């Protein structure tokens, strides 16, 4: 094999800076690559810090809604509705404060709501569920999307409530109603199944107007059918036993 020592030596010097110990300046392509990854590193660090701030607030929201939900469970033990609601309502201002802190963080990242939205999505759905159940217990009506925004102070802060989060929260709320109906009947309120059946039937029919593309939301809506079926079974059981009120229960059910 023929060796070319002179050429090899020249090549080594060109790769090592000629043996002088001086570094060869990076090419423009290498500098561009390094600059890009430095920017990416900084962006990842900034995003990580922001997410941690958001998640800390999300954990506080979760803790607050859990406290409210546990308080509402007393409704299943024949506790007076006004007393149960009064304690839960005391936490709404806490939620408003926490969402205002979230909004302040997002003001630092205009136009990036959905980049961070996943960090508080689940907690917001639970908050909607709790607020909607409270509203239903008090009025018998559905809590509207704009009303949730108002309760949480979102509308004024230009930090809105995602529509799918609202709808999923309403689906969660419907899960509470079959148990509520059973316990109310046990306590002697035989008209409760009729009222809840009409409400759920109307709600289910309204959901059917929507073209649900979110798989999770669609599954939750499918679950509402089972809530409706369970309430319907209780209603007919009460009716067969002759315990239902004579009012307009049959008419209400036909209209629904």
C-alpha positions, 0 to 999 in steps of 0.5 A: 500500500502506497503511503503519502506522508506529506499529504496526510500531514497537511490534512491533519494540520488543516483539521487541527488548526495547523498544530498551532493550538488555535481553534478554527472558527466555526462555519456559518452553518455550525454557528446557525445550528448552535444559535438555533439550539441555544434559542430552543434551550432557552425557550424550553426553560421558559416554558418549563418555568411557566408550566410549573407556575400554572400547575401550582395554581391548577393544583390549588384549583383542584384542591378547592373544587375537591373541597366543594365537591366533598361538601356537596356530598352531604346532599346525599345524606338528607342535609338541608340544601341551603346549608350545603350550598352556603358552605360550597359558595364560600369557595367560589371567590377562592376559585375566582382569585385562582383563575385571575392568577392564571389569567395574569400569567397568560397575559405574558404569553398573548395568543398562546392560550391553547399551548398551556390550556392542557395544564388546567383543562381537567381542573376547569371541567371539574369546577364547571361540574361542581358549579353546575350541580350547585346551580341545579340544586338551587334553581332546577335549571342548567348553568349556562356557559356565560354564567360559569365565566361570570362566576369564575371572573373569566369574562372580565379578564378576557380569559375565557372558558373553553366550550368543550371544557364547559360541555364535559363539565356538564356531562360530569354534573349529570353523573351526580343526578341518578344517585341524588334521585335515589336518595331523594326517593328514599327520603320520601321525595317521590316527585324528584324523579319526574323533575330530574327525568325532564331536566336530563331528557331536555339536556340530552336532546340539546346535546344531540344538536351538537356535532361532537368531534372530541372523542373524550367529550363524545364518550362523556355524552354517551355516558349521559344516556346511562344517567338518563336510563337510571333516572327513568327506571327510578321514575317508573318504579315510583310510578308503578308503586303508586307513589308518584304525584298526580300532577302533570308528570306524564305530560311532562315526560311526553313533552320531553 
